[in-house]
Amino acid sequence: MSTVYRRSNEPRTDWFRVLTDLNRSGLGNRAVARRLKVPKTRILGWKTDDHEPRHSDGERLIALWVEVTGHAREDVPIRMPYAWSG
């Protein structure tokens, strides 16, 4: 597994919100895992922000989010990183 380094000001997909939107639309974590063909524990890791999905898994998750929620891909939830000052 390789480490991914991010610039501190780079917006990120908010995987917690993506998965929460799917859950609120009636698709539980187990069903999401089945649809993506990944273990449920991986879904839980993405949701708790312990890990981010690989690019291919993230693309499939976004496509599922678009299909289930009816939102446009451009509307996928994002979050800006926190800017800490000392």
Secondary structure, DSSP 8 states (H G I E B T S, - for coil): -------TT--EE-HHHHHHHHHHTT--HHHHHHHHTS-HHHHHHHHTTS----HHHHHHHHHHHHHHH---GGG--EE-------
